[in-house]
Amino acid sequence: MKPDRDRGEDKAYWAKTKHRATISKFKMPESKPKDNKLYYNIYGWNETAGDGEFYAVHTEEGQPVLISAGGVGVWTDAVYWKTPELAQKYAGKKFHDLHYREMN
């Protein structure tokens, strides 16, 4: 959507809403039964292309983590830990229950 398109809204409406985002939540449709992660998909309200960013709260190695993912496949691109020590300990580790983009 572009502000110059005639959608019936006035310029004041576009000015008020230009910093809003759309947030939706979902479970991956093709998830394995054990994958019970609830993802939040965030993208710009006026975004015309792309899939936005995906976030899920999950548990790895008995610790709560925040998963960041992107792309049409909702591929994991980062796992955020509660402490720098945990982040360093698991740096670079890929977990079997997360969906990663296969790079060939």
N, CA, C and O atoms as CSV, one atom per row, in Angstrom:
chain,resi,resn,atom,element,x,y,z
A,1,MET,N,N,0.841,-1.171,0.000
A,1,MET,CA,C,0.000,0.000,0.000
A,1,MET,C,C,0.880,1.226,0.000
A,1,MET,O,O,1.872,1.292,0.727
A,2,LYS,N,N,0.530,2.166,-0.789
A,2,LYS,CA,C,1.288,3.403,-0.859
A,2,LYS,C,C,0.352,4.566,-0.553
A,2,LYS,O,O,-0.819,4.537,-0.931
A,3,PRO,N,N,0.864,5.591,0.133
A,3,PRO,CA,C,-0.003,6.700,0.500
A,3,PRO,C,C,-0.590,7.435,-0.704
A,3,PRO,O,O,-1.633,8.077,-0.582
A,4,ASP,N,N,0.060,7.351,-1.859
A,4,ASP,CA,C,-0.459,8.064,-3.011
A,4,ASP,C,C,-1.583,7.299,-3.723
A,4,ASP,O,O,-2.213,7.837,-4.633
A,5,ARG,N,N,-1.836,6.059,-3.320
A,5,ARG,CA,C,-2.952,5.307,-3.892
A,5,ARG,C,C,-4.242,5.779,-3.252
A,5,ARG,O,O,-4.280,6.030,-2.048
A,6,ASP,N,N,-5.264,5.899,-4.015
A,6,ASP,CA,C,-6.540,6.355,-3.491
A,6,ASP,C,C,-7.253,5.178,-2.843
A,6,ASP,O,O,-7.870,4.363,-3.528
A,7,ARG,N,N,-7.165,5.092,-1.518
A,7,ARG,CA,C,-7.841,4.022,-0.792
A,7,ARG,C,C,-8.935,4.591,0.105
A,7,ARG,O,O,-9.506,3.878,0.930
A,8,GLY,N,N,-9.221,5.875,-0.062
A,8,GLY,CA,C,-10.273,6.472,0.735
A,8,GLY,C,C,-9.780,7.098,2.033
A,8,GLY,O,O,-10.540,7.803,2.697
A,9,GLU,N,N,-8.528,6.858,2.409
A,9,GLU,CA,C,-8.000,7.462,3.624
A,9,GLU,C,C,-7.379,8.810,3.287
A,9,GLU,O,O,-6.863,9.010,2.187
A,10,ASP,N,N,-7.432,9.717,4.227
A,10,ASP,CA,C,-6.808,11.011,3.988
A,10,ASP,C,C,-5.349,10.993,4.433
A,10,ASP,O,O,-4.903,10.034,5.062
A,11,LYS,N,N,-4.612,12.042,4.113
A,11,LYS,CA,C,-3.184,12.112,4.439
A,11,LYS,C,C,-2.938,12.082,5.945
A,11,LYS,O,O,-1.903,11.583,6.386
A,12,ALA,N,N,-3.859,12.600,6.733
A,12,ALA,CA,C,-3.712,12.578,8.188
A,12,ALA,C,C,-3.709,11.132,8.699
A,12,ALA,O,O,-2.967,10.799,9.623
A,13,TYR,N,N,-4.534,10.286,8.098
A,13,TYR,CA,C,-4.573,8.874,8.491
A,13,TYR,C,C,-3.217,8.222,8.229
A,13,TYR,O,O,-2.697,7.512,9.089
A,14,TRP,N,N,-2.644,8.455,7.057
A,14,TRP,CA,C,-1.347,7.880,6.716
A,14,TRP,C,C,-0.265,8.394,7.657
A,14,TRP,O,O,0.606,7.631,8.075
A,15,ALA,N,N,-0.313,9.672,7.992
A,15,ALA,CA,C,0.680,10.253,8.898
A,15,ALA,C,C,0.579,9.628,10.286
A,15,ALA,O,O,1.605,9.384,10.921
A,16,LYS,N,N,-0.632,9.364,10.768
A,16,LYS,CA,C,-0.829,8.774,12.093
A,16,LYS,C,C,-0.382,7.326,12.162
A,16,LYS,O,O,0.067,6.872,13.214
A,17,THR,N,N,-0.494,6.601,11.079
A,17,THR,CA,C,-0.265,5.155,11.114
A,17,THR,C,C,1.058,4.718,10.502
A,17,THR,O,O,1.306,3.516,10.408
A,18,LYS,N,N,1.906,5.628,10.088
A,18,LYS,CA,C,3.111,5.242,9.349
A,18,LYS,C,C,4.101,4.410,10.159
A,18,LYS,O,O,4.944,3.735,9.568
A,19,HIS,N,N,4.032,4.433,11.480
A,19,HIS,CA,C,4.977,3.664,12.289
A,19,HIS,C,C,4.346,2.415,12.898
A,19,HIS,O,O,4.952,1.775,13.758
A,20,ARG,N,N,3.173,2.071,12.478
A,20,ARG,CA,C,2.517,0.878,13.016
A,20,ARG,C,C,3.021,-0.376,12.323
A,20,ARG,O,O,3.545,-0.330,11.210
A,21,ALA,N,N,2.850,-1.485,13.002
A,21,ALA,CA,C,3.219,-2.784,12.437
A,21,ALA,C,C,2.042,-3.728,12.618
A,21,ALA,O,O,1.177,-3.502,13.463
A,22,THR,N,N,2.017,-4.777,11.826
A,22,THR,CA,C,1.008,-5.807,11.962
A,22,THR,C,C,1.648,-7.011,12.644
A,22,THR,O,O,2.743,-7.437,12.277
A,23,ILE,N,N,0.965,-7.543,13.622
A,23,ILE,CA,C,1.473,-8.701,14.351
A,23,ILE,C,C,0.414,-9.793,14.285
A,23,ILE,O,O,-0.758,-9.558,14.577
A,24,SER,N,N,0.846,-10.989,13.897
A,24,SER,CA,C,-0.064,-12.125,13.916
A,24,SER,C,C,0.655,-13.286,14.566
A,24,SER,O,O,1.886,-13.322,14.586
A,25,LYS,N,N,-0.088,-14.226,15.093
A,25,LYS,CA,C,0.544,-15.391,15.714
A,25,LYS,C,C,0.019,-16.651,15.045
A,25,LYS,O,O,-1.130,-16.721,14.608
A,26,PHE,N,N,0.903,-17.650,14.979
A,26,PHE,CA,C,0.529,-18.887,14.302
A,26,PHE,C,C,1.482,-19.998,14.701
A,26,PHE,O,O,2.554,-19.752,15.253
A,27,LYS,N,N,1.071,-21.226,14.412
A,27,LYS,CA,C,1.950,-22.387,14.527
A,27,LYS,C,C,2.266,-22.828,13.119
A,27,LYS,O,O,1.420,-22.746,12.228
A,28,MET,N,N,3.472,-23.291,12.920
A,28,MET,CA,C,3.889,-23.732,11.587
A,28,MET,C,C,2.972,-24.852,11.120
A,28,MET,O,O,2.843,-25.861,11.815
A,29,PRO,N,N,2.332,-24.708,9.968
A,29,PRO,CA,C,1.408,-25.753,9.504
A,29,PRO,C,C,2.074,-27.099,9.264
A,29,PRO,O,O,1.457,-28.142,9.481
A,30,GLU,N,N,3.321,-27.089,8.822
A,30,GLU,CA,C,3.985,-28.362,8.534
A,30,GLU,C,C,4.820,-28.861,9.708
A,30,GLU,O,O,5.656,-29.750,9.543
A,31,SER,N,N,4.597,-28.289,10.905
A,31,SER,CA,C,5.395,-28.657,12.069
A,31,SER,C,C,5.194,-30.113,12.451
A,31,SER,O,O,4.121,-30.692,12.274
A,32,LYS,N,N,6.253,-30.672,12.973
A,32,LYS,CA,C,6.157,-32.007,13.551
A,32,LYS,C,C,5.302,-31.904,14.810
A,32,LYS,O,O,5.234,-30.834,15.414
A,33,PRO,N,N,4.653,-32.980,15.217
A,33,PRO,CA,C,3.804,-32.901,16.416
A,33,PRO,C,C,4.525,-32.364,17.649
A,33,PRO,O,O,3.913,-31.674,18.464
A,34,LYS,N,N,5.819,-32.668,17.800
A,34,LYS,CA,C,6.536,-32.199,18.987
A,34,LYS,C,C,6.844,-30.703,18.928
A,34,LYS,O,O,7.186,-30.102,19.947
A,35,ASP,N,N,6.727,-30.100,17.748
A,35,ASP,CA,C,7.018,-28.685,17.596
A,35,ASP,C,C,5.769,-27.887,17.949
A,35,ASP,O,O,4.848,-27.755,17.143
A,36,ASN,N,N,5.758,-27.369,19.143
A,36,ASN,CA,C,4.581,-26.666,19.622
A,36,ASN,C,C,4.866,-25.171,19.785
A,36,ASN,O,O,4.226,-24.502,20.597
A,37,LYS,N,N,5.819,-24.649,19.019
A,37,LYS,CA,C,6.186,-23.251,19.143
A,37,LYS,C,C,5.111,-22.356,18.535
A,37,LYS,O,O,4.605,-22.617,17.443
A,38,LEU,N,N,4.781,-21.317,19.252
A,38,LEU,CA,C,3.861,-20.303,18.759
A,38,LEU,C,C,4.704,-19.135,18.268
A,38,LEU,O,O,5.389,-18.483,19.056
A,39,TYR,N,N,4.656,-18.871,16.973
A,39,TYR,CA,C,5.442,-17.792,16.383
A,39,TYR,C,C,4.624,-16.514,16.303
A,39,TYR,O,O,3.414,-16.548,16.076
A,40,TYR,N,N,5.294,-15.396,16.492
A,40,TYR,CA,C,4.710,-14.088,16.257
A,40,TYR,C,C,5.366,-13.529,15.005
A,40,TYR,O,O,6.591,-13.441,14.922
A,41,ASN,N,N,4.553,-13.155,14.041
A,41,ASN,CA,C,5.040,-12.618,12.778
A,41,ASN,C,C,4.806,-11.110,12.806
A,41,ASN,O,O,3.674,-10.652,12.960
A,42,ILE,N,N,5.883,-10.346,12.655
A,42,ILE,CA,C,5.797,-8.892,12.705
A,42,ILE,C,C,6.287,-8.330,11.379
A,42,ILE,O,O,7.386,-8.647,10.923
A,43,TYR,N,N,5.465,-7.502,10.775
A,43,TYR,CA,C,5.882,-6.837,9.545
A,43,TYR,C,C,5.255,-5.451,9.498
A,43,TYR,O,O,4.223,-5.186,10.115
A,44,GLY,N,N,5.904,-4.589,8.755
A,44,GLY,CA,C,5.434,-3.220,8.660
A,44,GLY,C,C,4.010,-3.153,8.134
A,44,GLY,O,O,3.651,-3.869,7.199
A,45,TRP,N,N,3.214,-2.306,8.729
A,45,TRP,CA,C,1.815,-2.181,8.342
A,45,TRP,C,C,1.682,-1.836,6.875
A,45,TRP,O,O,0.727,-2.249,6.218
A,46,ASN,N,N,2.618,-1.095,6.369
A,46,ASN,CA,C,2.564,-0.654,4.971
A,46,ASN,C,C,3.525,-1.475,4.104
A,46,ASN,O,O,3.832,-1.081,2.979
A,47,GLU,N,N,3.995,-2.603,4.616
A,47,GLU,CA,C,4.950,-3.449,3.889
A,47,GLU,C,C,4.258,-4.101,2.698
A,47,GLU,O,O,3.173,-4.668,2.825
A,48,THR,N,N,4.900,-4.012,1.545
A,48,THR,CA,C,4.292,-4.566,0.333
A,48,THR,C,C,4.956,-5.851,-0.131
A,48,THR,O,O,4.417,-6.542,-0.995
A,49,ALA,N,N,6.105,-6.183,0.419
A,49,ALA,CA,C,6.801,-7.406,0.008
A,49,ALA,C,C,7.549,-7.972,1.214
A,49,ALA,O,O,7.853,-7.251,2.165
A,50,GLY,N,N,7.835,-9.252,1.162
A,50,GLY,CA,C,8.577,-9.886,2.242
A,50,GLY,C,C,7.655,-10.581,3.223
A,50,GLY,O,O,6.432,-10.466,3.155
A,51,ASP,N,N,8.275,-11.301,4.133
A,51,ASP,CA,C,7.528,-12.097,5.097
A,51,ASP,C,C,7.600,-11.540,6.507
A,51,ASP,O,O,7.024,-12.119,7.428
A,52,GLY,N,N,8.301,-10.418,6.695
A,52,GLY,CA,C,8.444,-9.872,8.028
A,52,GLY,C,C,9.434,-10.682,8.845
A,52,GLY,O,O,10.218,-11.463,8.307
A,53,GLU,N,N,9.386,-10.483,10.138
A,53,GLU,CA,C,10.245,-11.209,11.070
A,53,GLU,C,C,9.375,-12.099,11.942
A,53,GLU,O,O,8.221,-11.773,12.223
A,54,PHE,N,N,9.931,-13.219,12.366
A,54,PHE,CA,C,9.211,-14.178,13.189
A,54,PHE,C,C,9.950,-14.366,14.506
A,54,PHE,O,O,11.179,-14.426,14.537
A,55,TYR,N,N,9.194,-14.457,15.589
A,55,TYR,CA,C,9.781,-14.665,16.914
A,55,TYR,C,C,8.969,-15.712,17.654
A,55,TYR,O,O,7.747,-15.776,17.516
A,56,ALA,N,N,9.660,-16.540,18.446
A,56,ALA,CA,C,8.983,-17.542,19.274
A,56,ALA,C,C,9.774,-17.713,20.560
A,56,ALA,O,O,11.005,-17.693,20.556
A,57,VAL,N,N,9.061,-17.879,21.643
A,57,VAL,CA,C,9.687,-18.220,22.918
A,57,VAL,C,C,9.684,-19.728,23.002
A,57,VAL,O,O,8.671,-20.373,22.729
A,58,HIS,N,N,10.821,-20.292,23.383
A,58,HIS,CA,C,10.994,-21.740,23.325
A,58,HIS,C,C,11.958,-22.155,24.433
A,58,HIS,O,O,12.474,-21.302,25.155
A,59,THR,N,N,12.201,-23.436,24.572
A,59,THR,CA,C,13.167,-23.952,25.542
A,59,THR,C,C,14.199,-24.796,24.809
A,59,THR,O,O,13.850,-25.686,24.033
A,60,GLU,N,N,15.461,-24.510,25.059
A,60,GLU,CA,C,16.574,-25.321,24.546
A,60,GLU,C,C,17.524,-25.590,25.697
A,60,GLU,O,O,17.826,-24.693,26.484
A,61,GLU,N,N,17.990,-26.809,25.795
A,61,GLU,CA,C,18.925,-27.201,26.849
A,61,GLU,C,C,18.400,-26.803,28.233
A,61,GLU,O,O,19.168,-26.434,29.121
A,62,GLY,N,N,17.069,-26.888,28.394
A,62,GLY,CA,C,16.453,-26.575,29.677
A,62,GLY,C,C,16.383,-25.088,29.999
A,62,GLY,O,O,16.027,-24.718,31.118
A,63,GLN,N,N,16.715,-24.238,29.045
A,63,GLN,CA,C,16.732,-22.792,29.257
A,63,GLN,C,C,15.717,-22.109,28.346
A,63,GLN,O,O,15.542,-22.530,27.202
A,64,PRO,N,N,15.041,-21.059,28.831
A,64,PRO,CA,C,14.150,-20.311,27.942
A,64,PRO,C,C,14.974,-19.497,26.947
A,64,PRO,O,O,15.964,-18.867,27.319
A,65,VAL,N,N,14.560,-19.515,25.689
A,65,VAL,CA,C,15.257,-18.769,24.639
A,65,VAL,C,C,14.237,-18.049,23.769
A,65,VAL,O,O,13.056,-18.397,23.743
A,66,LEU,N,N,14.716,-17.047,23.066
A,66,LEU,CA,C,13.917,-16.357,22.068
A,66,LEU,C,C,14.471,-16.741,20.709
A,66,LEU,O,O,15.661,-16.567,20.447
A,67,ILE,N,N,13.617,-17.261,19.848
A,67,ILE,CA,C,14.030,-17.652,18.499
A,67,ILE,C,C,13.663,-16.521,17.548
A,67,ILE,O,O,12.549,-15.999,17.585
A,68,SER,N,N,14.605,-16.153,16.703
A,68,SER,CA,C,14.363,-15.189,15.640
A,68,SER,C,C,14.462,-15.956,14.330
A,68,SER,O,O,15.405,-16.718,14.118
A,69,ALA,N,N,13.481,-15.750,13.449
A,69,ALA,CA,C,13.459,-16.473,12.180
A,69,ALA,C,C,12.998,-15.538,11.066
A,69,ALA,O,O,12.443,-14.470,11.323
A,70,GLY,N,N,13.235,-15.956,9.838
A,70,GLY,CA,C,12.828,-15.126,8.716
A,70,GLY,C,C,12.608,-15.945,7.464
A,70,GLY,O,O,12.898,-17.140,7.422
A,71,GLY,N,N,12.092,-15.283,6.444
A,71,GLY,CA,C,11.884,-15.922,5.158
A,71,GLY,C,C,10.600,-16.708,5.093
A,71,GLY,O,O,9.927,-16.927,6.100
A,72,VAL,N,N,10.274,-17.127,3.887
A,72,VAL,CA,C,9.040,-17.855,3.658
A,72,VAL,C,C,9.029,-19.191,4.402
A,72,VAL,O,O,7.959,-19.702,4.735
A,73,GLY,N,N,10.199,-19.759,4.665
A,73,GLY,CA,C,10.278,-21.025,5.385
A,73,GLY,C,C,10.358,-20.864,6.890
A,73,GLY,O,O,10.501,-21.851,7.612
A,74,VAL,N,N,10.267,-19.639,7.372
A,74,VAL,CA,C,10.411,-19.324,8.800
A,74,VAL,C,C,11.653,-20.034,9.333
A,74,VAL,O,O,11.585,-20.817,10.280
A,75,TRP,N,N,12.795,-19.737,8.696
A,75,TRP,CA,C,14.058,-20.367,9.049
A,75,TRP,C,C,14.691,-19.652,10.235
A,75,TRP,O,O,14.775,-18.424,10.263
A,76,THR,N,N,15.136,-20.435,11.211
A,76,THR,CA,C,15.802,-19.882,12.382
A,76,THR,C,C,17.084,-19.201,11.954
A,76,THR,O,O,17.911,-19.798,11.265
A,77,ASP,N,N,17.252,-17.939,12.363
A,77,ASP,CA,C,18.508,-17.253,12.068
A,77,ASP,C,C,19.251,-16.854,13.331
A,77,ASP,O,O,20.419,-16.470,13.257
A,78,ALA,N,N,18.598,-16.934,14.499
A,78,ALA,CA,C,19.295,-16.633,15.761
A,78,ALA,C,C,18.519,-17.234,16.919
A,78,ALA,O,O,17.295,-17.359,16.878
A,79,VAL,N,N,19.263,-17.601,17.954
A,79,VAL,CA,C,18.682,-18.054,19.213
A,79,VAL,C,C,19.265,-17.139,20.284
A,79,VAL,O,O,20.482,-17.067,20.452
A,80,TYR,N,N,18.392,-16.444,21.007
A,80,TYR,CA,C,18.830,-15.497,22.033
A,80,TYR,C,C,18.684,-16.132,23.410
A,80,TYR,O,O,17.625,-16.656,23.756
A,81,TRP,N,N,19.766,-16.077,24.192
A,81,TRP,CA,C,19.841,-16.688,25.513
A,81,TRP,C,C,19.743,-15.616,26.592
A,81,TRP,O,O,19.922,-14.429,26.317
A,82,LYS,N,N,19.455,-16.044,27.837
A,82,LYS,CA,C,19.286,-15.103,28.939
A,82,LYS,C,C,20.597,-14.492,29.412
A,82,LYS,O,O,20.602,-13.380,29.939
A,83,THR,N,N,21.700,-15.194,29.234
A,83,THR,CA,C,22.978,-14.666,29.715
A,83,THR,C,C,24.035,-14.756,28.615
A,83,THR,O,O,23.940,-15.602,27.726
A,84,PRO,N,N,25.031,-13.892,28.678
A,84,PRO,CA,C,26.128,-13.981,27.713
A,84,PRO,C,C,26.871,-15.316,27.809
A,84,PRO,O,O,27.375,-15.825,26.808
A,85,GLU,N,N,26.933,-15.870,29.004
A,85,GLU,CA,C,27.636,-17.149,29.198
A,85,GLU,C,C,26.924,-18.281,28.440
A,85,GLU,O,O,27.571,-19.098,27.785
A,86,LEU,N,N,25.594,-18.320,28.535
A,86,LEU,CA,C,24.842,-19.340,27.794
A,86,LEU,C,C,24.965,-19.116,26.293
A,86,LEU,O,O,25.109,-20.070,25.529
A,87,ALA,N,N,24.910,-17.871,25.875
A,87,ALA,CA,C,25.048,-17.560,24.442
A,87,ALA,C,C,26.396,-18.030,23.924
A,87,ALA,O,O,26.484,-18.579,22.826
A,88,GLN,N,N,27.430,-17.820,24.695
A,88,GLN,CA,C,28.767,-18.248,24.266
A,88,GLN,C,C,28.876,-19.771,24.266
A,88,GLN,O,O,29.462,-20.357,23.356
A,89,LYS,N,N,28.310,-20.402,25.286
A,89,LYS,CA,C,28.375,-21.862,25.386
A,89,LYS,C,C,27.722,-22.547,24.179
A,89,LYS,O,O,28.234,-23.551,23.684
A,90,TYR,N,N,26.595,-22.006,23.707
A,90,TYR,CA,C,25.856,-22.637,22.613
A,90,TYR,C,C,26.025,-21.921,21.279
A,90,TYR,O,O,25.277,-22.185,20.339
A,91,ALA,N,N,26.973,-21.042,21.188
A,91,ALA,CA,C,27.209,-20.298,19.941
A,91,ALA,C,C,27.461,-21.277,18.790
A,91,ALA,O,O,28.295,-22.177,18.898
A,92,GLY,N,N,26.744,-21.091,17.714
A,92,GLY,CA,C,26.944,-21.922,16.527
A,92,GLY,C,C,26.259,-23.272,16.555
A,92,GLY,O,O,26.256,-23.974,15.544
A,93,LYS,N,N,25.674,-23.661,17.685
A,93,LYS,CA,C,25.011,-24.967,17.757
A,93,LYS,C,C,23.661,-24.902,17.063
A,93,LYS,O,O,22.903,-23.949,17.248
A,94,LYS,N,N,23.365,-25.921,16.264
A,94,LYS,CA,C,22.057,-26.030,15.624
A,94,LYS,C,C,21.259,-27.090,16.377
A,94,LYS,O,O,21.740,-28.199,16.612
A,95,PHE,N,N,20.050,-26.735,16.744
A,95,PHE,CA,C,19.203,-27.626,17.522
A,95,PHE,C,C,18.271,-28.404,16.598
A,95,PHE,O,O,17.732,-27.855,15.637
A,96,HIS,N,N,18.088,-29.685,16.900
A,96,HIS,CA,C,17.326,-30.572,16.018
A,96,HIS,C,C,15.858,-30.176,15.885
A,96,HIS,O,O,15.215,-30.530,14.897
A,97,ASP,N,N,15.321,-29.453,16.859
A,97,ASP,CA,C,13.906,-29.108,16.806
A,97,ASP,C,C,13.636,-27.726,16.208
A,97,ASP,O,O,12.498,-27.258,16.234
A,98,LEU,N,N,14.657,-27.071,15.674
A,98,LEU,CA,C,14.477,-25.783,15.007
A,98,LEU,C,C,14.654,-25.958,13.512
A,98,LEU,O,O,15.390,-26.833,13.057
A,99,HIS,N,N,13.978,-25.124,12.762
A,99,HIS,CA,C,13.970,-25.204,11.299
A,99,HIS,C,C,15.008,-24.220,10.749
A,99,HIS,O,O,14.858,-23.008,10.904
A,100,TYR,N,N,16.063,-24.742,10.104
A,100,TYR,CA,C,17.124,-23.908,9.554
A,100,TYR,C,C,17.092,-23.984,8.024
A,100,TYR,O,O,16.654,-24.979,7.446
A,101,ARG,N,N,17.561,-22.920,7.388
A,101,ARG,CA,C,17.671,-22.931,5.932
A,101,ARG,C,C,18.868,-23.802,5.587
A,101,ARG,O,O,19.948,-23.638,6.153
A,102,GLU,N,N,18.673,-24.720,4.662
A,102,GLU,CA,C,19.761,-25.583,4.213
A,102,GLU,C,C,20.568,-24.841,3.162
A,102,GLU,O,O,20.030,-24.453,2.125
A,103,MET,N,N,21.824,-24.646,3.415
A,103,MET,CA,C,22.699,-23.950,2.481
A,103,MET,C,C,23.570,-24.991,1.778
A,103,MET,O,O,24.394,-25.645,2.417
A,104,ASN,N,N,23.392,-25.143,0.477
A,104,ASN,CA,C,24.199,-26.103,-0.290
A,104,ASN,C,C,25.138,-25.373,-1.211
A,104,ASN,O,O,25.901,-26.005,-1.941
